[in-house]
Amino acid sequence: MVRYVIETSTVKNYLYRRPLLEIDENGEVVSRYRKNDKGIVIREIALLNIVGYKNNGRLVSFDPMDYANEFLLAHHIDNEKLKSNQLSSALVHYFSFIIQHQEAWDEAYDEDLYDELYDNPRPEWNHFPKRKSDKLTYLYRAALKDLVLNQENPEDAMARTTAKAYINAVVGFYKHHLILGYQFNNPPFEHEIVNINYQASGTNMKAYMTKAVHTTDLRLSFPKPSRSSGSPIENFRRDLRPFTNVEWQLAQNIITKTKRVVRHGKSATQMASLPYEFSLHFMICRYAGLRREEAASLHLGQIVKPVKFVNEDGKEVYKNEVLKFGVGAKYGSLTKTKEAGNKNRETIMPARLMEELYDYTQSERYKKRLAKFKAYCKEQEEKGNTAIFSGDDAIDKNKEYLFITQTGIPMFTRLQDFTNRWVEVRNTVNHNLDIHRKMVGSLHNLRSTFAVDIFRRLLQKIDPDKALDIVSSLLGHEDYNTTLQYLKIAQELPSADEIYEDVLIYTGVLDGFSEQLEEI
């Protein structure tokens, strides 16, 4: 018996150029490229394959899933996206779901039992029954909803945002084939194209423009969660929730003091060291409100030595306890934007943290890593691997990145490493310490903690509207919707669940913070 699974083949740093096909004098098809075609950089793409194994584990078949991979490539080529990891993960999940239904069908039917007049055919990605409730797409939606809402162990539940991303990826996959004219025996879902006419901008020669909007009924919605434990924080999206004072104290103690985390190996669970670079990265996310990729792509041009002076009491203090700090294309680092490029914004950072970053850049540990980075760039150039230096999010061989691996690779190209290390910190909190509920939350929740903390400080001094403008600017939000959620948390969060203010190694750093923010 052959067992089938979906596996991926990852291709990194690939430069795609659209070929021009023509017939030569011998009647052969040949391809060439335009000289001015700079190509499209694909930073990373995980292509799908359906792989067959015997019961003894022996590989018997390996077939690329062209119908899925064409969609992934179109995401890069047509939309000029650098990565498609989430789309690949969603399709792996969906096609694994299809395989499960195929296995169940194989067990239920054989040549004698199956009647094509009464029974649904064997499930296939491109063949659908007439009844909506029998279609794989709707069955998959129901399965996702079950994964989110009906798991006995809450830790096994799929995040709502992940479920919605997965169903959106499946919809996008089928829309791609519908737009290309693929003829399904029955539609995968109800699909309609609505043309919207709108007034063109002043620079356009046409008075009105038309945009085709593809709509579908294959959406995933969830009931609003009920209040829990008397705390309004339970009602907010998981990725917007700040860590509580207890949770952050425990995590920070691991990050800045013990630097020891629980690591689950193949055979046993053991304690391992947390590299200093990850500690610094987590502190930047928490105290500057940067996203994972923003903190990971910082370089020496953004790090300064804070100015100090001796005050009247004879103590050495910072001239400014809080420093203005820029990210984006103007400052040579990454930010999150809907379009190409890296949008500029200015945020803030405690001077004490900036000094710690500066001291790290002067250490022998960092200098060795920087030398390895220079050697790595030279090696890639000699190999002709120039794709890694192309694109908005590419490696810049002339920059001196703050976070570099032991082998000389900029750590912003390995963002999953930061996520993995944060999970280890969180698991260590839950493994070692007795808290009334398990600590949950991703690396992004450090940014949420920063946002709510800033709001709470500002609301003591200024009105909510002004605070909203300041925090939205610091976070780089293009609209107020997400920032308003942080504001609501800050206003409703009970005092017993306050965000930890005077953190152990930065006691007093943010004194007078509201006034300085208004000046900045």
C-alpha positions in Angstrom: 0.0 0.0 0.0 1.3 3.5 -0.9 0.8 6.4 1.5 0.9 9.9 0.0 2.0 13.1 1.7 2.6 16.7 0.6 6.2 17.8 0.9 7.9 21.1 -0.1 11.1 21.9 -2.0 12.4 25.3 -1.0 14.2 27.6 -3.5 15.9 30.7 -2.2 17.3 33.8 -3.8 16.2 33.1 -7.3 16.2 35.8 -10.1 13.3 35.2 -12.5 13.4 36.8 -15.9 10.6 36.5 -18.4 11.8 34.6 -21.5 11.2 35.6 -25.1 10.4 32.6 -27.3 11.2 32.5 -31.0 11.8 30.0 -33.8 15.4 29.9 -35.2 16.4 29.1 -38.8 16.3 25.4 -38.0 12.7 25.5 -36.8 13.8 25.0 -33.2 12.2 27.0 -30.3 14.8 29.1 -28.6 14.5 31.5 -25.7 16.3 34.7 -24.9 16.0 37.6 -22.5 15.7 41.4 -22.9 19.0 43.1 -22.1 17.2 45.7 -19.9 15.2 43.1 -18.0 16.4 43.3 -14.4 14.2 40.3 -13.5 12.1 39.7 -10.4 13.8 38.6 -7.2 12.2 35.6 -5.5 13.7 35.6 -2.0 12.1 32.3 -1.0 9.5 29.9 -2.5 8.4 26.5 -1.2 7.2 24.4 -4.1 4.7 21.6 -3.4 5.2 17.9 -4.3 3.0 14.9 -3.8 5.2 12.1 -2.5 4.4 8.4 -2.2 5.9 6.0 0.4 5.5 2.3 1.0 4.6 1.2 4.5 8.3 0.4 5.1 9.1 4.0 4.3 10.5 3.4 0.8 10.0 6.3 -1.6 8.0 5.1 -4.7 6.9 8.4 -6.3 7.7 12.1 -6.4 5.5 14.4 -8.5 5.7 18.2 -8.5 2.2 19.7 -8.1 2.4 22.1 -11.1 -1.2 23.3 -10.6 -0.2 24.6 -7.1 3.3 25.7 -8.0 2.1 27.8 -10.9 -0.1 29.8 -8.5 2.8 30.3 -6.1 5.0 31.5 -8.9 2.3 33.9 -10.2 2.2 35.4 -6.6 5.9 36.3 -7.0 6.0 37.2 -10.7 2.6 39.0 -11.1 2.4 40.6 -7.7 6.2 41.0 -7.3 6.2 39.4 -3.8 9.5 38.3 -2.3 8.1 35.4 -0.3 5.1 33.1 -0.3 5.7 31.0 2.8 2.2 31.4 4.2 0.6 30.5 0.9 2.7 27.4 0.7 1.8 26.4 4.2 -1.9 26.9 3.5 -1.8 24.8 0.3 0.1 22.0 2.1 -2.6 22.0 4.7 -5.4 22.0 2.2 -4.0 19.3 -0.1 -3.2 17.2 3.0 -6.8 17.6 3.9 -7.8 16.3 0.4 -5.5 13.3 0.8 -7.3 12.4 4.1 -10.6 12.5 2.2 -9.2 10.4 -0.6 -8.0 7.8 1.9 -11.4 7.7 3.6 -13.1 7.3 0.1 -10.7 4.5 -0.8 -11.7 2.6 2.4 -15.4 3.1 1.8 -15.6 2.2 -1.9 -14.3 -0.4 -4.3 -15.2 -1.3 -7.9 -18.2 -3.3 -6.7 -19.6 -0.8 -4.2 -19.2 2.4 -6.1 -22.1 3.5 -8.2 -21.4 6.7 -10.2 -25.1 7.4 -10.5 -25.6 7.7 -6.7 -22.2 8.1 -5.1 -19.9 11.1 -5.2 -16.7 10.4 -7.1 -13.3 10.2 -5.5 -12.3 13.6 -4.1 -10.0 15.6 -6.3 -8.8 19.2 -6.1 -10.4 20.0 -9.5 -13.6 17.9 -9.4 -16.6 19.0 -7.3 -20.1 17.5 -6.5 -23.1 19.7 -7.2 -24.1 20.0 -3.6 -22.3 22.8 -1.8 -22.0 20.8 1.5 -20.2 18.0 -0.4 -17.6 20.2 -2.0 -14.0 20.0 -0.6 -13.7 23.7 -0.4 -16.7 24.0 2.0 -15.7 20.9 3.9 -12.2 22.5 4.4 -13.8 25.7 5.7 -15.8 23.7 8.2 -12.6 21.8 9.3 -10.7 25.0 9.8 -13.6 26.4 12.0 -13.5 23.2 14.0 -9.7 23.5 14.5 -10.2 27.0 15.9 -13.3 26.5 18.1 -13.6 22.9 19.1 -10.3 21.7 20.4 -10.3 20.1 23.9 -6.9 21.5 24.6 -6.9 25.3 23.9 -3.1 25.1 23.1 -4.0 22.8 20.1 -6.4 25.3 18.6 -5.5 27.0 15.4 -5.3 30.8 15.6 -8.2 32.6 13.9 -5.9 34.7 11.9 -4.1 31.6 10.6 -7.4 29.9 9.7 -8.6 33.0 7.8 -5.2 33.2 6.0 -5.5 29.6 5.0 -9.0 29.9 3.5 -8.0 33.1 1.7 -5.1 31.2 0.2 -7.4 28.4 -1.0 -9.8 31.0 -2.5 -6.9 32.7 -4.2 -5.7 29.4 -5.6 -9.0 28.7 -7.3 -9.5 32.3 -8.4 -6.1 32.0 -10.1 -7.3 29.1 -12.2 -10.8 30.6 -12.8 -9.1 33.8 -14.2 -6.9 31.6 -16.5 -10.1 30.0 -17.8 -9.8 26.6 -16.2 -13.1 24.7 -16.7 -14.3 22.9 -13.5 -17.1 20.4 -13.8 -18.8 22.4 -11.0 -17.6 25.7 -9.5 -15.5 25.3 -6.4 -17.5 28.0 -4.7 -19.9 30.8 -5.7 -17.8 33.3 -7.6 -18.8 36.6 -9.1 -16.9 39.4 -10.8 -18.2 42.9 -9.9 -16.9 45.9 -11.9 -16.5 49.0 -9.9 -16.3 52.4 -11.5 -14.5 55.2 -9.7 -13.1 58.7 -10.4 -9.5 58.7 -11.6 -6.8 60.8 -10.1 -5.9 64.2 -11.5 -2.8 62.8 -13.3 -4.8 60.3 -15.3 -6.1 61.1 -18.7 -9.3 59.1 -18.1 -12.1 60.6 -16.0 -13.1 57.3 -14.6 -11.4 54.0 -14.0 -12.8 50.5 -13.7 -11.7 47.8 -11.3 -12.8 44.2 -11.4 -13.5 42.8 -7.9 -13.7 39.0 -7.5 -16.2 38.0 -4.7 -17.0 34.7 -3.2 -19.1 33.2 -0.5 -16.2 31.0 0.8 -15.4 33.2 3.8 -14.5 32.3 7.4 -16.1 34.2 10.2 -16.1 33.5 14.0 -18.4 34.6 16.8 -17.1 37.3 19.0 -15.4 35.7 22.1 -17.3 36.2 25.4 -15.6 37.9 28.3 -13.5 35.8 30.5 -12.0 36.2 33.9 -13.5 39.6 34.3 -10.8 41.1 32.0 -11.6 42.9 28.7 -8.3 41.9 27.3 -9.8 38.5 26.6 -12.0 40.1 23.9 -9.1 41.3 21.7 -7.3 39.6 18.9 -4.5 37.3 20.2 -1.8 39.2 18.3 -2.9 42.6 19.8 -2.8 41.5 23.4 0.0 42.9 25.6 1.8 40.7 28.0 0.8 41.2 31.6 3.3 42.5 34.2 3.8 39.0 35.6 4.4 37.5 32.2 6.9 40.1 31.1 8.8 40.0 34.3 9.3 36.3 34.0 10.2 36.5 30.3 12.6 39.4 30.8 14.4 37.6 33.6 15.1 34.8 31.1 16.1 37.2 28.3 18.4 39.5 30.4 19.6 37.4 33.3 19.5 33.6 33.2 19.7 33.4 29.3 18.8 29.8 29.6 15.8 28.3 27.8 14.0 25.0 27.5 14.8 23.3 24.2 12.9 20.3 22.9 15.2 18.0 21.1 14.4 14.8 19.2 15.1 12.5 22.1 14.9 14.7 25.2 14.1 18.2 26.6 17.2 20.1 27.9 18.3 23.5 29.0 20.2 25.5 26.4 21.8 29.0 26.3 20.0 31.9 24.6 22.4 33.8 22.4 23.0 37.4 23.3 21.8 38.6 19.8 18.3 37.2 20.5 18.1 38.9 23.9 18.9 42.2 22.3 16.4 41.7 19.5 13.6 40.9 21.9 14.3 44.0 24.0 14.2 46.1 20.9 10.8 44.7 19.9 9.5 45.4 23.5 11.0 48.9 24.1 11.0 50.4 20.5 7.9 48.7 19.2 9.6 47.3 16.1 8.3 44.3 14.2 10.4 41.2 13.9 12.0 42.0 10.5 12.5 45.7 11.4 14.6 44.9 14.5 16.4 42.1 12.7 17.5 44.4 9.8 19.1 47.2 11.9 22.6 48.2 11.1 25.4 50.3 12.6 24.4 53.5 10.9 21.3 53.5 13.2 23.2 52.8 16.4 24.6 55.8 18.4 26.4 56.2 21.7 24.0 58.2 24.0 25.4 61.4 25.4 25.9 61.5 29.2 26.8 64.2 31.7 27.4 64.4 35.4 24.4 66.0 37.2 24.4 68.2 40.4 24.4 65.0 42.6 27.6 63.8 41.0 25.8 61.0 39.1 26.3 60.2 35.4 23.0 60.5 33.6 21.8 60.5 30.0 21.2 63.9 28.3 18.0 62.4 26.8 16.5 59.3 28.5 14.5 58.6 25.3 16.0 58.8 21.9 14.3 59.3 18.5 15.0 56.4 16.2 14.3 55.9 12.5 13.6 52.9 10.4 12.7 52.4 6.7 14.4 53.1 3.3 15.7 56.5 4.4 17.5 54.8 7.3 18.5 51.7 5.4 16.4 49.1 7.2 13.2 47.1 6.5 9.7 48.1 7.4 6.3 46.5 6.6 4.5 48.1 3.6 1.7 47.0 1.3 3.5 48.2 -1.7 7.1 47.8 -2.8 9.8 49.6 -0.9 10.2 50.3 2.8 8.1 53.1 4.3 10.0 55.5 6.6 8.9 56.2 10.2 10.4 57.4 13.4 9.9 55.7 16.8 11.7 55.9 20.1 14.1 53.8 22.1 15.3 54.1 25.8 18.9 55.5 25.9 19.9 52.6 28.2 18.9 50.1 25.5 20.7 52.1 22.8 23.8 52.1 24.9 23.7 48.4 25.3 23.4 48.0 21.5 26.4 50.4 21.0 28.5 48.4 23.5 27.7 45.2 21.7 28.9 46.7 18.4 32.3 47.4 20.1 32.7 43.8 21.3 35.0 41.2 19.9 32.0 38.9 19.5 30.4 41.3 17.1 33.6 42.2 15.2 34.2 38.6 14.4 30.7 38.2 13.0 31.0 41.3 10.9 34.3 40.0 9.4 32.5 36.7 8.6 29.7 38.7 6.9 32.2 40.5 4.6 33.8 37.1 3.7 30.3 35.7 3.1 29.4 38.5 0.6 32.7 38.1 -1.2 32.1 34.3 -1.5 28.6 34.8 -2.9 29.9 37.2 -5.5 32.6 34.8 -6.6 29.9 32.1 -7.0 27.8 34.4 -9.1 24.9 34.3 -6.6 24.0 37.9 -7.2 20.2 37.5 -6.6 20.7 37.8 -2.8 21.9 41.4 -3.4 18.9 42.4 -5.6 15.5 43.8 -4.4 14.1 46.1 -1.7 14.7 43.4 1.0 18.0 42.2 -0.3 21.3 41.9 1.5 23.4 45.1 1.2 27.1 44.1 1.2 28.1 47.6 2.1 26.0 47.7 5.3 27.3 46.6 8.7 24.2 44.7 10.1 23.7 44.6 13.8 22.5 41.0 13.9 24.7 38.5 12.1 25.0 34.7 12.6 28.2 33.0 13.6 28.7 32.0 9.9 28.3 35.6 8.7 24.7 35.5 7.4 22.5 38.5 8.2 19.9 37.3 10.6 17.1 39.3 8.9 17.2 36.6 6.2 16.4 34.0 8.8 13.4 35.5 10.6 12.1 32.1 11.7 15.1 31.8 14.0 13.8 34.7 16.1 10.4 33.2 16.3 11.8 29.8 17.4 13.9 31.4 20.1 10.9 33.4 21.4 8.9 30.2 21.6 11.6 28.7 23.7 11.5 31.7 26.1 7.8 31.4 26.3 8.0 27.6 26.9 10.6 28.2 29.6 8.2 30.6 31.4 5.5 27.9 31.3 7.8 25.1 32.2 9.6 26.5 35.2 7.3 28.9 36.9 3.9 28.7 38.6 1.6 31.2 37.0 -2.2 31.1 37.1 -2.5 30.6 33.4 -0.2 29.6 30.6 1.7 32.4 28.9 0.6 32.7 25.2 1.6 35.2 22.6 4.0 35.5 19.7 7.0 37.7 19.2 4.6 40.3 17.8 3.0 40.7 21.2 6.1 42.5 22.4 5.2 45.2 20.0 1.6 45.1 21.4 3.0 45.5 24.9 5.0 48.5 23.8 2.0 50.1 22.2 -0.3 49.7 25.2 2.4 50.8 27.6 3.0 54.0 25.6 -0.8 54.7 25.4 -1.2 54.3 29.2 1.6 56.7 29.9 0.3 59.3 27.4 -3.3 59.1 28.6 -2.1 60.3 32.0 -1.0 63.6 30.4 -2.9 64.2 27.1 -6.3 63.5 25.5 -6.9 60.2 23.7 -7.0 61.8 20.2 -3.6 63.3 20.6 -2.3 60.0 22.1 -3.7 58.2 19.1 -1.8 60.3 16.6 1.5 59.8 18.5 1.2 56.0 18.9 0.0 55.5 15.4 3.0 57.4 14.1 5.4 55.4 16.3 4.0 52.1 15.1 3.8 53.1 11.5 0.1 52.2 11.1 -1.4 53.4 7.8 -4.9 53.7 9.4 -6.2 54.0 12.9 -8.1 50.7 13.1 -5.4 48.6 14.8 -4.1 51.6 16.9 -7.7 52.1 18.2 -7.7 48.5 19.5 -4.5 49.3 21.5 -6.1 52.5 22.8 -9.2 50.5 23.9 -7.0 48.0 25.7 -5.1 50.8 27.4 -8.3 52.5 28.6 -10.2 49.3 29.7 -7.4 47.2 31.1 -7.9 46.9 34.9 -5.2 48.2 37.2 -4.5 44.6 38.5 -3.3 43.7 35.0 -1.1 46.7 34.3 1.8 46.4 32.0 5.1 46.3 33.9 6.4 49.8 34.0 9.6 50.1 35.9 11.4 47.1 34.5 14.3 45.8 36.4 17.2 46.8 34.3 15.7 50.0 33.0 14.3 51.5 36.3 13.6 55.1 35.8 14.5 55.2 32.2 11.1 56.3 31.0 10.5 58.9 33.7 9.1 62.0 32.2 8.3 60.0 29.1 5.0 61.7 28.2 6.6 65.1 28.0 9.5 63.9 25.9 7.2 62.1 23.5 5.2 65.3 22.9 8.4 67.1 22.1 9.6 64.4 19.7 
